């Protein structure tokens, strides 16, 4: 499958605005692209963006993580989480907020990335 845009989340959700800006860009792009033209990947520390139960208020940060649940509402179904990244960080897939996101090996995700016309990394 050929994708117009790929959004690659590799950074943790707090400490910088990178994750929030990526999410904003993703939601904006969804207004202009067909939902099947957008690929969303969570690799490395980007998997922390999907953890349920985060309490960013404890570190005086605004909680933008709940906004990731809009991906389901916008029917952005091409959403994948790197299995190796989850395992390396000792996380369980049941703790992720996006229930429709699929766990896949890194090699398969890299192949999907190769089919994207543009890749935006956050």
C-alpha positions as CSV (number, residue, x, y, z in Angstrom):
1,X,0.0,0.0,0.0
2,X,1.2,3.5,-0.9
3,X,0.9,6.2,1.8
4,X,0.9,10.0,1.2
5,X,2.2,10.8,4.7
6,X,3.8,8.8,7.5
7,X,3.9,10.1,11.0
8,X,6.7,8.6,13.0
9,X,6.6,9.2,16.8
10,X,10.0,8.4,18.3
11,X,10.1,10.9,21.2
12,X,8.6,10.6,24.7
13,X,5.5,12.7,25.4
14,X,6.9,15.0,28.0
15,X,10.0,17.2,28.4
16,X,9.6,18.8,25.0
17,X,6.7,19.8,22.8
18,X,7.7,17.4,20.0
19,X,5.0,14.8,20.7
20,X,2.2,17.4,21.0
21,X,3.3,19.2,17.8
22,X,3.4,15.9,16.0
23,X,-0.1,15.1,17.1
24,X,-1.4,18.5,16.1
25,X,0.2,18.1,12.6
26,X,-1.3,14.6,12.3
27,X,-4.8,15.8,13.1
28,X,-4.4,18.8,10.7
29,X,-3.2,16.5,7.9
30,X,-6.2,14.2,8.5
31,X,-8.5,17.1,7.3
32,X,-6.7,17.1,3.9
33,X,-5.9,13.5,3.3
34,X,-7.9,10.4,3.0
35,X,-7.6,8.3,6.2
36,X,-6.0,5.4,4.3
37,X,-3.3,7.7,3.0
38,X,-1.8,8.3,6.5
39,X,0.5,5.9,8.2
40,X,1.1,6.3,12.0
41,X,4.0,4.5,13.7
42,X,5.2,4.5,17.3
43,X,8.9,3.4,17.7
44,X,11.5,3.7,20.4
45,X,10.4,6.1,23.2
46,X,7.5,7.1,21.0
47,X,5.6,4.2,22.5
48,X,5.3,6.1,25.8
49,X,2.8,8.4,24.0
50,X,0.2,5.6,24.2
51,X,0.6,4.6,27.8
52,X,-2.6,4.8,29.8
53,X,-2.5,6.2,33.3
54,X,0.2,8.8,32.8
55,X,0.0,11.7,35.2
56,X,1.7,14.7,33.5
57,X,0.3,17.1,36.0
58,X,2.7,15.7,38.5
59,X,5.5,17.3,36.5
60,X,3.5,20.4,35.7
61,X,2.8,19.4,32.1
62,X,-0.5,19.6,30.2
63,X,-1.9,16.2,29.3
64,X,-2.2,15.9,25.6
65,X,-2.1,12.1,25.5
66,X,-5.9,11.7,25.7
67,X,-6.0,13.5,22.3
68,X,-4.3,10.4,20.7
69,X,-7.7,8.7,21.2
70,X,-9.1,11.0,18.4
71,X,-7.2,8.8,15.9
72,X,-9.9,6.2,16.3
73,X,-12.7,8.8,15.9
74,X,-11.0,10.2,12.8
75,X,-10.8,6.6,11.5
76,X,-7.0,6.7,11.1
77,X,-6.6,3.0,11.2
78,X,-3.1,2.6,9.8
79,X,-1.6,2.8,13.2
80,X,1.2,0.5,14.4
81,X,3.4,0.0,17.5
82,X,6.9,-1.5,17.3
83,X,7.0,-4.8,19.2
84,X,10.7,-4.5,19.9
85,X,10.3,-1.0,21.4
86,X,7.6,-2.3,23.7
87,X,9.6,-5.3,24.8
88,X,12.8,-3.2,25.3
89,X,11.0,-0.9,27.6
90,X,9.2,-3.6,29.6
91,X,5.8,-2.4,28.6
92,X,2.7,-4.6,28.1
93,X,0.4,-4.0,25.0
94,X,-2.6,-3.9,27.2
95,X,-1.5,-0.6,28.8
96,X,-1.8,1.3,25.5
97,X,-4.6,3.8,25.0
98,X,-5.1,3.1,21.3
99,X,-6.9,-0.3,21.1
100,X,-6.9,-0.3,17.3
101,X,-3.1,0.1,17.0
102,X,-1.4,-3.1,15.9
103,X,1.9,-4.4,17.3
104,X,4.3,-5.4,14.6
105,X,8.0,-6.2,14.3
106,X,10.3,-3.3,13.5
107,X,11.3,-4.8,10.1
108,X,7.7,-4.8,8.9
109,X,7.2,-1.2,10.1
110,X,10.4,-0.1,8.2
111,X,8.9,-1.7,5.0
112,X,5.7,0.2,5.5
113,X,7.8,3.4,5.9
114,X,9.4,2.8,2.6
115,X,6.0,3.0,0.9
116,X,5.3,6.6,2.2
117,X,5.8,9.6,-0.1
118,X,6.7,11.8,2.9
119,X,7.8,10.9,6.5
120,X,7.4,13.3,9.3
121,X,9.3,12.4,12.5
122,X,8.4,13.6,15.9
